[in-house]
């Protein structure tokens, strides 16, 4: 059974100021706090025998993964399908700016959130399709191994929320909203355990069905 450890990237200045951060080419990398978070995660993971480290190819995730992987002697494998959701015209904007400039788009998104993208962006259903395809391939390459995946809030939520046995409430609690959060999931056929820990606020649950990677 493959074991997946899921880590959200460390903090960036856009996280700090509340700007929407998807796939924008000008999105910042880790700030000082973000680098410290990545190093703290590295310390927490001391002793884990990872066979491979995969990361979104976006700068903030890549920097986090490289800091964690450095003492392991592993090269980070970049996987574009693990990217954050593409927020299109909303990239880099504050919530109040989006509410002012795009009220109709927000209303449509509220009516049909899973299928509605931001203007010129990507819908959650499209994110789900690409992320689960990537995870399915990663698990297939590493049977019975321990793998680290560094990605983003939405892409990691896709993995967590497509693990059967987690209720809607549990899924929301497990969403890695905080930077440099850790979750752990068993993959492939069998019983999964899933947890998320950040600072002194742990979340643990067990599910008895495999993740749906189709």
C-alpha positions, 0 to 999 in steps of 0.5 A, spaced: 500 500 500 502 506 498 503 512 503 502 519 501 504 525 505 500 531 503 504 538 504 501 545 502 506 550 500 509 555 505 506 562 505 507 568 500 506 575 500 499 574 496 497 569 502 499 574 507 495 580 504 489 576 502 490 576 494 487 570 490 493 566 488 492 561 482 497 560 477 499 567 475 506 567 472 507 573 477 505 570 483 510 571 488 514 565 491 515 564 499 516 569 503 521 569 510 515 566 514 514 561 508 521 559 508 521 558 515 514 554 515 517 549 510 524 548 514 519 547 520 515 541 516 522 538 514 524 538 521 517 534 523 518 529 517 525 527 520 526 520 519 520 519 514 523 514 509 520 517 502 522 514 496 520 520 492 518 527 492 513 530 487 511 537 487 506 542 483 511 546 478 509 553 481 514 557 484 511 557 491 510 549 491 517 548 488 521 552 493 517 548 499 518 541 496 526 543 495 527 545 502 524 539 505 527 534 500 534 537 500 536 533 506 533 527 503 538 527 497 532 526 493 530 530 486 523 533 486 519 531 480 515 537 478 508 535 476 504 540 472 497 537 474 498 538 481 498 546 480 493 550 484 486 552 480 487 557 475 483 563 477 483 567 470 481 574 471 481 574 478 489 572 479 492 577 484 486 580 486 483 582 493 476 579 495 473 586 495 475 587 488 472 581 485 466 582 488 466 589 485 468 588 478 465 581 477 458 580 481 455 576 475 460 571 475 460 570 483 453 569 482 453 564 477 459 561 481 454 561 487 449 557 483 453 552 480 460 552 484 463 545 481 462 547 474 463 554 474 470 557 473 473 564 474 473 568 468 478 565 463 480 560 469 478 553 470 472 550 474 473 545 480 471 539 476 477 541 471 481 541 477 479 535 480 480 531 473 487 533 472 489 532 480 486 525 480 489 523 474 496 525 476 495 522 483 493 515 480 499 515 476 504 517 482 501 511 486 502 506 480 509 508 480 510 507 487 507 501 490 508 500 497 512 506 498 512 512 502 511 519 497 511 526 499 506 531 495 507 538 495 501 542 492 496 547 494 489 548 497 485 546 492 489 541 489 490 537 496 483 538 497 481 534 491 485 528 494 482 529 501 475 530 498 475 524 494 477 519 499 470 516 500 468 515 508 469 523 509 463 527 510 462 534 507 463 537 514 470 532 515 472 534 508 472 541 510 475 541 516 481 537 513 482 542 507 489 545 508 487 552 509 493 554 513 500 554 509 505 548 510 500 544 513 501 536 513 496 531 511 497 523 510 493 518 506 494 511 504 493 510 497 492 504 492 487 498 494 486 498 502 484 502 508 486 509 508 488 513 514 488 521 513 490 526 518 492 534 517 496 537 523 498 544 523 501 547 529 497 544 535 491 543 532 491 536 529 485 533 525 485 525 525 480 521 521 479 514 518 476 511 512 475 504 510 475 505 502 481 507 497 481 514 494 477 514 487 483 516 482 479 515 476 
